Amino acid sequence: MTKSHATAEMFWTAFKALPKQKRAEVLRLVASDESTRRDLLDLSTFEARRGEPSRSLRSIRASVYR
């Protein structure tokens, strides 16, 4: 485990230990930051599409620029 991953695990464990109301407040603060919100949406999309087959840029361009 990398140092970065260990730090992330520590923060995640601390977050999960918070009472529900405090977790909600942390999430409101995270969601209020536009850059962080975009990053979370990107990560969510990547995770949701993880099992999809990949496509080459060439095939995407071919289907878009017909």
BAMIDO-258909 format. One record per residue (C-alpha): x, y, z; residue number from 1. Coordinates in pm, 1 decimal. Each point is the difference from the previous one (the first is absolute). Layout:
<nodes>
xx: X; yy: Y; zz: Z; i: NUM
...
</nodes>
This chain:
<nodes>
xx: 0.0; yy: 0.0; zz: 0.0; i: 1
xx: 136.3; yy: 339.4; zz: -95.8; i: 2
xx: 25.5; yy: 286.3; zz: 244.3; i: 3
xx: -265.1; yy: 185.7; zz: -199.4; i: 4
xx: -238.2; yy: -296.1; zz: 15.0; i: 5
xx: 59.4; yy: -41.3; zz: 373.0; i: 6
xx: -84.1; yy: 366.7; zz: 56.0; i: 7
xx: -316.5; yy: -33.4; zz: -207.9; i: 8
xx: -101.9; yy: -307.7; zz: 201.9; i: 9
xx: 56.0; yy: 190.6; zz: 324.1; i: 10
xx: -221.2; yy: 288.2; zz: -115.2; i: 11
xx: -267.2; yy: -238.5; zz: -128.2; i: 12
xx: -6.5; yy: -187.2; zz: 331.5; i: 13
xx: -30.6; yy: 328.3; zz: 190.4; i: 14
xx: -280.9; yy: 116.3; zz: -230.3; i: 15
xx: -197.0; yy: -322.8; zz: 48.5; i: 16
xx: 36.4; yy: 34.0; zz: 377.9; i: 17
xx: -171.6; yy: 340.8; zz: 1.0; i: 18
xx: -364.9; yy: 25.7; zz: 101.2; i: 19
xx: -240.2; yy: 13.7; zz: -296.1; i: 20
xx: -62.8; yy: 375.4; zz: 31.9; i: 21
xx: 372.8; yy: 79.6; zz: -3.9; i: 22
xx: 56.6; yy: -228.5; zz: -302.8; i: 23
xx: -278.8; yy: 186.4; zz: -180.3; i: 24
xx: 166.9; yy: 332.7; zz: 75.9; i: 25
xx: 334.5; yy: -123.3; zz: -133.7; i: 26
xx: -172.8; yy: -119.9; zz: -317.4; i: 27
xx: -176.0; yy: 336.3; zz: -39.8; i: 28
xx: 336.7; yy: 174.3; zz: 21.9; i: 29
xx: 155.3; yy: -237.2; zz: -253.4; i: 30
xx: -295.0; yy: 42.3; zz: -237.9; i: 31
xx: 12.5; yy: 379.0; zz: 31.0; i: 32
xx: 351.0; yy: 5.1; zz: -151.8; i: 33
xx: -51.9; yy: 0.3; zz: -377.8; i: 34
xx: 336.6; yy: -150.5; zz: -88.9; i: 35
xx: -33.0; yy: -282.1; zz: 252.7; i: 36
xx: -357.9; yy: -63.8; zz: -109.7; i: 37
xx: 114.6; yy: -37.4; zz: -364.7; i: 38
xx: 278.3; yy: -235.9; zz: 109.4; i: 39
xx: -248.5; yy: -216.0; zz: 191.2; i: 40
xx: -235.7; yy: -11.0; zz: -297.6; i: 41
xx: 288.8; yy: -106.4; zz: -225.2; i: 42
xx: 105.1; yy: -272.8; zz: 244.4; i: 43
xx: -358.1; yy: -117.8; zz: 30.4; i: 44
xx: -31.6; yy: -22.1; zz: -378.5; i: 45
xx: 328.8; yy: -189.6; zz: -29.3; i: 46
xx: -112.3; yy: -248.2; zz: 264.7; i: 47
xx: -343.2; yy: -49.3; zz: -154.7; i: 48
xx: 151.4; yy: -66.2; zz: -343.1; i: 49
xx: 291.9; yy: -214.2; zz: 121.6; i: 50
xx: -130.1; yy: -320.3; zz: -161.2; i: 51
xx: -77.5; yy: 151.2; zz: -339.1; i: 52
xx: 222.6; yy: -90.4; zz: -292.7; i: 53
xx: 242.5; yy: 270.0; zz: -104.9; i: 54
xx: -16.7; yy: 175.6; zz: -335.5; i: 55
xx: 283.7; yy: 153.5; zz: -193.3; i: 56
xx: 3.5; yy: 373.6; zz: -60.2; i: 57
xx: 4.7; yy: -76.0; zz: -372.3; i: 58
xx: -332.4; yy: -191.1; zz: 20.6; i: 59
xx: -159.4; yy: 276.4; zz: 208.7; i: 60
xx: 110.1; yy: 265.1; zz: -248.7; i: 61
xx: -128.6; yy: -210.1; zz: -287.9; i: 62
xx: -345.8; yy: -27.7; zz: 158.7; i: 63
xx: -17.0; yy: 371.1; zz: 92.3; i: 64
xx: 138.0; yy: 152.9; zz: -321.5; i: 65
xx: -195.2; yy: -193.0; zz: -264.1; i: 66
</nodes>
